[in-house]
Amino acid sequence: MATLPSFPSPAAPDAPSKSVLALQGLDQALLDAEIVDPATSLPIPSGGEDTTTGLSEKTRKRLKDLGIVELFAGALIQLPLKCLP
């Protein structure tokens, strides 16, 4: 009768680093997010051609009607980079 092969004793795997554990479950978009200074704002120009925000005159008029007179950091990051100062 043949004997069963001997396997090594089980060992616990190395624990992942704290930085790897902290990132578990985070979406790649959050990992690649750009940090924006929260104090940044940009006034929305009224009338005429707008070269700073890239917003159409209709959109700027609607924002003004809603009482929105400036864009804050979160909104600024959504604008095309060529429009920002």
WONORPE-V118401 format. One record per residue. N is the residue number from 0. RES is the residue in three letters. PHI is phi in whole degrees, -180 to 180 (NA if undefined). Layout:
n: <N	N>
res: <RES	RES>
phi: <PHI	PHI>
This chain:
n: <0	1	2	3	4	5	6	7	8	9	10	11	12	13	14	15	16	17	18	19	20	21	22	23	24	25	26	27	28	29	30	31	32	33	34	35	36	37	38	39	40	41	42	43	44	45	46	47	48	49	50	51	52	53	54	55	56	57	58	59	60	61	62	63	64	65	66	67	68	69	70	71	72	73	74	75	76	77	78	79	80	81	82	83	84>
res: <MET	ALA	THR	LEU	PRO	SER	PHE	PRO	SER	PRO	ALA	ALA	PRO	ASP	ALA	PRO	SER	LYS	SER	VAL	LEU	ALA	LEU	GLN	GLY	LEU	ASP	GLN	ALA	LEU	LEU	ASP	ALA	GLU	ILE	VAL	ASP	PRO	ALA	THR	SER	LEU	PRO	ILE	PRO	SER	GLY	GLY	GLU	ASP	THR	THR	THR	GLY	LEU	SER	GLU	LYS	THR	ARG	LYS	ARG	LEU	LYS	ASP	LEU	GLY	ILE	VAL	GLU	LEU	PHE	ALA	GLY	ALA	LEU	ILE	GLN	LEU	PRO	LEU	LYS	CYS	LEU	PRO>
phi: <NA	-84	-90	-72	-67	-94	-103	-65	-63	-64	-133	-72	-69	-63	-72	-68	-68	-63	-67	-68	-63	-65	-91	-61	85	-79	-68	-60	-62	-72	-67	-96	-62	-92	-82	-119	-62	-66	-83	-71	-148	-142	-66	-90	-69	-107	67	67	-77	-112	-108	-102	-102	80	-85	-71	-62	-62	-66	-62	-64	-65	-62	-63	-61	-84	88	-93	-114	-149	-99	-99	-51	-63	-77	-62	-68	-83	-75	-60	-60	-67	-86	-80	-68>
